[in-house]
Amino acid sequence: MTEPLIARQHSILRTRPWALAASMAALLTMGFWADSVEAANAQEADVWSTLSAKSDKGLLLDVTKAGARLVMVGERGHILYSDDQGKTWTQAKVPTRQLLTAVTFVDDKHGWAVGHDAQILASSDGGATWSKQFEDLSREAPLLDVWFENTEHGIAIGAYGAMLETSDGGQHWQDVGDRLDNPDGLHLNGIARVKDAGLMIVGEQGSMYRSSDDGQTWEKLESPYEGSFFGVIGTAQANTVLAYGLRANLFRSTDFGTTWQPISLQAARGPLQFGLASATLLDDGSLVLVGNGGTVLRSSDDGQSFSVFNRTDRLALAGASGLSDGNLILVGQGGAHFATATGAERAQP
């Protein structure tokens, strides 16, 4: 997908609610429009995701760890988990057929997933079964990311400035979008904790916010970039954070977002041009970013520099997680993919 087409789709997203319900900001960098439209047409409120032998090969948008277990989410309400480092996958019982956009776990049991129709799902058994905690069809908008401090306190963010908070593990969710200086309702695409500093949110039109009190109050930041950020991640270094988005725009701050420095990304044929969709901090402190065109970036110096690898299949990637042997599992178009530590294709073990 070319950047002009991305821009046109993003304009549609801003003006037509049905398109928003069928898409999300990060998806626009990946060419998943048709899949999202199909997901948006599933408007049944009390249905279960359909069991499919090929669910690990469908569109997947995020992967994370629940202890030693891997859990990934994606289209049609599919959530899958693996206890053998991805060799085999079990499809969880999930009470939705909507597109799920992000998943997080605070320990080996307790996790949350978010997606279209402003849905929030919760699991207390490591992702094997899920219950629906929240849904708001009237928003006609997806939730795009979710963060939890512990088993009680969490925040979910999404399109049109949506921000929901819980202090009781999701039994109740409160709309707290008015805590942000966001009068135009810009989409909020990513939320992350920054070590020894606080929380940061990034989104549409370069919007950036930080909180030093776990989300009770927020400060709007001066952005180094006017285009959309699709995500943010704290590094293993205190006060250090990366924000990333369209056309491989990547910025690094060592003072919790007060100042930013652009990070140059050089591919084999020149500067990297593909959008970046997701990032993860591995157990060894390394950073992995993935995105369009099969892009896999890896840094071992807290984001000061990155190796750049574009996979030969060029399939768009939406998430990554580390495996116990030091290799990676990637998710996106075509489902789950095994990769080396730098992102190259690797046979399933």
N, C-alpha and C positions, 0 to 999 in steps of 0.2 A: 504494500500500500504506500502510495506517495504522500508526502506531507500536505500538498494542497487538498487531497481528498480527505485527509484527517481533519484539516481545518474546516472543510465544508460539513463533514459529519458533526464536528463539534458545534458548529453554528446551528445545525438542526437540533442537536441535543438541548441547546439553550432555549429554543422557541417552541418545540413540539413535545408535549408531555408524553405522548405514546412512545416517541423515540427515546426519551430518557428512561422510561420503564423498560425499554428493550436494550439498553446499553449501559456502559459505565465508562468513566474517563479513561481508565487504564486500558480497557478493551479497544478503544479507538486507535491505539497504536499498533494493534495486532491483526486487524482484518477479520474480526469475529462477528461482524454485523448480523449475518444471516442466522447464526446460531442463537444470538441474543434475542432476535425478533421471535424466533420459535419459542424460546423460554418465556418471553413476555406474554405470549398468547395463552399460557397455562394459568388461568385465573381462578382455578378451583382452590378454595381455602383449606379444605380438610382432605387432602390426598397425600398418599405416600409416594416417595420416589420409586420409579419402576426398576425392578431388578433386571440387570443386564450383564451378560457374560463379557461384554466388551466395554464395560463402564470405565476400565482403566485405560482405554484407548480413545475415549471421547474428550471433549474440551474440559480441561482442568485449569483452575485459576489460582490455587494456592496449595502449599504443602508445608507441614510443620511437624514437630515432634511432640508426643505425649509420653514423656519418659523415654524408653527405648523404642516405643511404637511410632510408626509414621502414619500421619493422617493427611488426606488430601481431599479437596472439595472442587465442585465444578457444576457443569450443566445439569438440568433436570433434577436438581436436588441430590445429585450423587455425592456421597461421602464414602471414601474407602479407607481401610486401615490395613497395615501390614506389621507383623511381628517377626518377620525374617528379612528385614532390610530391603523390602520391595520385591523379593522373589515371587511371592504370592500376595494377592490382595483379597480382602473380604469386604463386600459392600454392606454398609451399615443400614439400619432401619431409620429412615428420615421422613418426617411428616411434611414434606413439601416437594413440588416438582419445579420450583423456581431456580433460577441461576444463583449459585452461591459464589461469593466473590472473595471471601477471606476467612481464615480460621486461626485461632490461637488457643494454646493451653498454658495454664499456670503451673501444672504439675502433671503427674502421669494419669490423672483421673478427670480433672475438671477443665472443660474447654467450651468455647463458643464459636459459632460460625454466623456470618451475616450474608445478606444477599438482597435480591429484588423484593419488591413490596415491603421494603423496610423490615424484612424479617430478621429475627435474632433467634438462633437455635442454641441449645445448651446440652452438654453431655456430662455425666458424672461417672462414666465407666470407661474412660479412655477413648471415646469415640465410637464405641460399638452400637450404642443407641442414643437417640436425640429426642428432645422435646422442644416445642415452639414456645418461646418466652414472650415474643413481641411480634406484632405485625400491624402495618398501617397502610391499607390499600389506598386511602385518600391522598397520600403523599405522591403517588405515581412516580416513585423514585427509588433507586437502590441505595442500600448502605454499602460502603466500599472498603471499610477497614474497621478493625476492632482491636482494642488494647485492654488488658486486665492487669491490675496491680497485684491482686491476690484473688482468693475465691469469692470475695465480697464486692470489691470496687472495680468497675470497668466503664469504658467509654466506647461508643460506636459512632462513626461518622459517615457522611455520605453526600449525595447530590443535593443541590439547592440549600447548602449550608446546614444540613441535618446534623445534629449532635445530640446523642442520648446518653444518659448516665444512670448507673445503678450503684447502690451502696449495700444491697442485700443479695448479691449473687444472681441478680436478674429476676427476682420475684416481682420487682417493680422497676420500670424504666421511666425516667423523667426527661422531658425535652429541655435541654439547656443550651440551645443554639444561640440564645440571646446573650450568652457570656462572651461571644466573639464580636469584634467590630467588623461585621460582614453584612452591610446594609443591602448589597445586591444579591445576596444569597448565592455566592460563588460556591461551586462544588468543592467539597473537602475530600481529598483523595487518599491521604496517608497520615497515620499517627504513630509516634514512637517515643520511647523513653530514651533520654540522653543521660549517660552515666554521670552521677554526682551533680546533676543540673535540674532536670525536670522533664516535661513533656513538650513535644513539638508537633504541630499540624501543618501540612502543606496542601495546596490545591490549585484551583483554576486561576489563570491570569497572574501567576507568580505569588499568590497569597501565602503568607507564612505567619504562624502564631506560636508563642511559647508560653509555658506555664511553669512556675517554680513551686506551685503548691498542689500538684497532682490534679490539675484541671479545675480548681475552684475559681481562679481568675486567670485571664489571658491577656497577653500583650501582643499587639500587631507589630510585625517586624518590617523593616525596609528590605525589600526583596532585591536580589542581584539579577533578576530575570523576569521578564514580563509574560513569558509563555507559561503553559501549565506544568506544574510539578505533579508527577504521578506517585511519588512516594518519598519517604524520609526514613533514615535509620541512624541510630547512635552507634558509635564504634566502641571498641574495648578501652579507649582512652577517655579520660574524664573530659566533659564539656565539648566533646568532638562529635560532629554530626554531618551527615551527607544528605543532600536533597537532589533529586534527579527527575528528568522528564523528557519532553520531546527533543528530537534530533540529538540525542546523546548529551543533552545539557546536564552537567554534573557539577555541583558546587560543594565545597567543604568549609566548615567553620570549626574553629578550636575554642570559641568563646560563646558557645550556646546560641549562635545565630546573630550575634551583634555585627560581625563582619564575615564576609564570605570570599573564598578564592575559587575561581574556575579550575577544574581538573581537565587537562588535555587527554583525549583518548584517541590513540592512533591505531587504525586497523592496517591490514596488509597493503591496502591500496590508497591510504590517505586517512584523513580524519574520519572517525566513526560518525555515521549519520542516523543510525537507527534509534528509535525511542527506547527508553529504559522503563521497565514496568514494575520491577520488584527487586528487593534486596534482602539478604539474610546475613546474620552474624553467626559464624560457625563456632564450634566449641573451642577451637584453637585460637580464636581471635581474628581469623581471616574474614574478609568480607567477600561476598559473591553477589553480583548484580546481573540480572538477565533482562532480555527484552526482545524487540522485533528482530527479524532476520537471523534468528538463531544466535543472538548475541549473548556471550557469557564473559563477564569481567571478574577478575579476582585480584584482591589486594592483601598483602601481608604486612603493610605498614600503616594501618589505620586510615586507609583511603588517600594517602598522599600520591600513590601511583597505582596503576592497574595493568595487568596483562589483559589483552583483548583477543578473544577467540570468537569466530563466527562459524557455527556448525554448518556442515555441507548441505544438510536438508533444508536449511533456512526457515524452519518452522518457528513461528513466534512462541516465545517462552514467557510464562507468567509467574513462575515461582521456582524456588530451589531449596534443597536441604542437604546437609551433609550426611554421609553414611559412616558407619563405624570403621570402615577400611580406608577412610580418607578420600574416597570418591564422592560423587554427587548424584542426587536424583533430581531431575528437572521436570516441570510440568508446564503444559500449555497446549498448543495445537497437537493433535495426535496422542494426547494423554501423557503418561509417565515415560521418561527416558532415562536410561542409565548413562552416566558420563564420567570421564576422568576428573581429576581435581581441577583441571583447567577448562573443562567443558567439552572435550572431544568425545565423540561417540564411543560407547563401550558396550560390549555384549552383556546381556543379562547374566548374572552369576548363577 
